[in-house]
């Protein structure tokens, strides 16, 4: 299933958007999307561990996902400031 952010990102990369934005701003957007995808991958792993009833792996993955979530929130705050400056 394609996530809405994926569709938006694909549309942006297919348009001239990447030609009209500063490199640092584009790099910041790419970093945010990459971090989001990593978090989504960890969530998918958690679902698989639940289905497999593998609690030890589920606990490890939940810990990793929580760490990623905290890093992603901090990154969002920094990225928003940088992206606001791009306008």
N, C-alpha and C positions, 0 to 999 in steps of 0.2 A: 504494500500500500504506500503510495507516495504521500508524504506529508506536505501540508501547505507551504511551509518555509522552503522545502525543496523546489516546489513549483515556482515560487517567487524568485529563488536564486537562479534556477535554470532560465527563467524568462529574462532576468537581468543580464546573465552572461551571454545570452543569444542576441541581445539588443546592443546598441552602441553605448550602453551605460558604462561599461568598463573603460571605454575610451574617453568618457567625459568626466571621470572622477580621478582625483589625485591618487597616486600610487599608495601612499601611506593609508589613505582612507579605504581603498580597495583591499589592502592587506588586512586591515582591521576587521572589515566585514567578513573576509575569508576565515580569519581566525575564530570569529564568533560562530560562524556556521560549522566549522570543523569541530569546535568544542561541543556544540549542540549535538552533532552527529555522534560523537564519542559517547555522550550521555545517553542518547537514544539506544545505542548499541548495548550499553550496560543494562538498560531497562529490559531490552529483549532477552539478554542473558538471564536476568532475574526471572522472567516469565518461563523460560526454558527450564530453569532449576526448580521452579515451583511445579511444573508439569512432571518433571522427572522425580520429584520428591527428594531432591538432593539438598538437604538443609545446610550441610557444611559449606557447599559451594554458594548457596543462596546467601548465607551470612557474609561470606567474603565479598561477593559481588555487591551486596547492599552497602557494605562499608566503602567499597571503591566508588559506588554511585553517589553516596553521600558526600564523599570528598570532592568528586567531580562537580557535584551540584554547587557546593560552596565556592569552588574556584570559578565556576561559570557565572554565578551571581556577582562575584567580585569583578570578573572580566567584563560583564555587561555594564557595570557602573563606570568603569574606566573607558570602555569602548564608546558608550553613549556620549561622554564628554568629548572624545576625539572626533566622533562622527558629527557632532553638533558643530564643531569647528570647521568641518569640511563644507558646510553650506555657504 
